[in-house]
């Protein structure tokens, strides 16, 4: 999968490739995926298919839509018989929607996938096989691609075994598009913080600070989409939020160089 052809990504998320879903095969860990959705109809179906086309035998898929008005609800309804739960109602933002989904999740392993991002073929199978072999770990993560609005690979993001200091002081070394963790962690550290952006960064720093055990799966498991309406493109000024997050961990910076 390290050299996944562009047309294979397109094929994987173009149409339904699954047969049976949600049959709760207890020989495999139950995986719960939450998708927060709000007016991303252009990409939402591709996200949904990237989850369902895993054809994973013990899947719980939950979509939390924030009251979309762009046709997203109609897309969700197209697949609702394969969903464990979905709703379209006003929420308090992305983190709030994800948290509401997590509170309904029952899986052994949980994650969220944004409504414009995707999982890659065999991601859940790779996760399940790793979990069975390495059950003592708490968080499992893999590599990701950056893709554009047409599913073309822009570049690879190859990670290495997790270091919270790397995440804080240098750069991302895991992302939500290919990270999963045991549901019990919520009972120990709570849920996502209600930041408009960077809540994922804060979440992974929090897990790293708690010294949970991270296992790096040497496979490409997800893809992060870069497009004109993504938060990365629209929200540029993140300095104050990052400073607040770091301050909550007792870390202070005065140089703007850190935040560029």
ABEGO torsion letter per residue (X at the ends): XAABBAAAAAAAAABBABBBBGAGBAABBBBBBBBBBBGAAAAAAAAAAAAAAAGBABBBBBBBBAGBAAGAAAAAAAAAAABABBBBBBBAEAAAAAAAAAAABABABBBBBBAABBBBBGAAAAAAAAAAABAABABBBBBBBBBBAAGBBABBBBBBBBBAAAAAAABBABBAAABBBBAAAAAAAEBBBBBABGAAAAAAAAAAAAGBBBBBBBBBABBBBBBAABAAAABABAAAAAAAAAAAAGBBBABAAAAX
